[in-house]
Amino acid sequence: QVHLVESGGGLVQPGGSLKLSCAASGSISDMAFMSWHRQAPGNQREAVATITHTGNTDYTDSVKGRFTISRDNSKNTIYLQMNNLMPEDTAVYYCYGRGITGLKVWGQGTQVTVSA
């Protein structure tokens, strides 16, 4: 069983930056894709950014040009660089992995708060 642990969340002012990390207990090379999701109070969880095992990326429209997802297979870690943060980016951010065999795994989440 692979476990995912997020880190890097916190409080930041509008316009600031944060970099989230998601460390896997196993090899992320076995993941067909990994992604970042977020959930704000009262809202449904939404996919923010996805990266496939071949390195292809995709983003939800609201974060394009501001967020960058990346992976380091040698460290079994994926990242989410978030720039020009806005109050509407405030949410709990979750890491998700979908294994080649169909395994689905979620991290426990990390809080990101954007406020002056």
C-alpha positions as CSV (number, residue, x, y, z in Angstrom):
1,Q,0.0,0.0,0.0
2,V,1.4,3.4,-1.0
3,H,1.0,6.3,1.3
4,L,1.1,10.0,0.2
5,V,2.1,12.8,2.6
6,E,1.6,16.4,1.7
7,S,3.6,19.3,3.1
8,G,4.2,23.0,2.4
9,G,0.9,24.5,3.1
10,G,0.4,27.7,5.2
11,L,-0.7,31.3,5.3
12,V,0.4,33.6,2.5
13,Q,-0.6,37.1,1.4
14,P,-2.4,37.6,-1.9
15,G,0.2,37.7,-4.7
16,G,2.5,35.4,-2.8
17,S,3.9,32.0,-3.5
18,L,3.9,28.5,-1.9
19,K,5.3,25.2,-3.0
20,L,3.5,22.0,-2.0
21,S,5.2,18.7,-1.9
22,C,3.7,15.2,-1.9
23,A,6.0,12.4,-0.9
24,A,5.1,8.8,-1.7
25,S,6.1,5.8,0.4
26,G,6.6,3.8,-2.8
27,S,7.7,4.4,-6.3
28,I,5.7,7.0,-8.2
29,S,6.9,5.4,-11.4
30,D,4.1,2.9,-10.8
31,M,1.6,5.7,-10.9
32,A,-0.3,6.2,-14.2
33,F,-0.8,9.7,-13.1
34,M,-0.7,11.9,-10.0
35,S,-2.6,15.1,-9.3
36,W,-3.4,17.8,-6.9
37,H,-6.9,18.5,-5.8
38,R,-8.4,21.1,-3.5
39,Q,-11.5,21.6,-1.5
40,A,-12.7,24.9,0.0
41,P,-15.4,25.0,2.7
42,G,-18.8,24.3,1.2
43,N,-17.4,23.4,-2.2
44,Q,-16.8,20.1,-3.9
45,R,-13.3,18.8,-4.3
46,E,-11.8,19.8,-7.6
47,A,-8.8,18.7,-9.6
48,V,-6.2,21.5,-9.9
49,A,-3.3,19.9,-11.8
50,T,-2.3,16.5,-13.2
51,I,0.9,15.0,-14.3
52,T,1.1,11.6,-16.1
53,H,3.9,9.0,-15.8
54,T,5.3,10.4,-19.1
55,G,5.3,14.0,-17.8
56,N,2.3,15.4,-19.6
57,T,0.5,18.0,-17.5
58,D,-2.9,19.5,-17.4
59,Y,-4.4,22.3,-15.3
60,T,-7.8,23.6,-14.4
61,D,-8.4,27.0,-16.1
62,S,-8.4,29.1,-13.0
63,V,-4.8,28.2,-12.2
64,K,-3.2,28.1,-15.7
65,G,-0.2,30.4,-15.8
66,R,0.1,30.5,-12.0
67,F,0.5,26.9,-10.9
68,T,3.1,24.4,-12.0
69,I,3.0,20.7,-11.3
70,S,6.2,18.7,-11.5
71,R,7.6,15.3,-10.4
72,D,11.0,13.9,-9.2
73,N,10.9,10.2,-9.6
74,S,14.3,9.8,-7.8
75,K,12.6,11.3,-4.7
76,N,9.2,9.7,-5.3
77,T,7.7,13.2,-4.9
78,I,5.5,15.5,-6.8
79,Y,5.3,19.3,-6.3
80,L,2.9,22.1,-6.9
81,Q,4.5,25.5,-7.3
82,M,1.8,28.1,-6.7
83,N,2.5,31.7,-7.7
84,N,0.4,34.9,-7.6
85,L,-1.9,33.3,-5.1
86,M,-5.4,34.7,-4.7
87,P,-7.9,34.5,-1.8
88,E,-10.0,32.1,-3.9
89,D,-7.1,29.6,-3.9
90,T,-7.8,29.1,-0.2
91,A,-8.5,25.4,0.4
92,V,-7.2,22.1,1.7
93,Y,-5.0,20.7,-1.0
94,Y,-4.8,17.0,-1.5
95,C,-2.4,14.8,-3.4
96,Y,-3.8,11.9,-5.4
97,G,-2.2,9.0,-7.2
98,R,-3.7,6.5,-9.6
99,G,-1.6,3.4,-10.0
100,I,-1.1,1.5,-13.3
101,T,-2.9,-1.4,-11.7
102,G,-5.8,0.8,-10.7
103,L,-4.8,1.5,-7.1
104,K,-6.2,4.9,-5.9
105,V,-4.6,6.7,-3.0
106,W,-5.1,10.1,-1.4
107,G,-3.0,12.1,1.0
108,Q,-4.3,13.6,4.2
109,G,-4.3,17.2,2.8
110,T,-2.5,20.4,3.6
111,Q,-4.2,23.8,4.3
112,V,-3.5,26.7,2.1
113,T,-4.8,30.1,3.2
114,V,-4.4,33.2,1.1
115,S,-5.3,36.3,3.2
116,A,-4.0,39.8,3.9
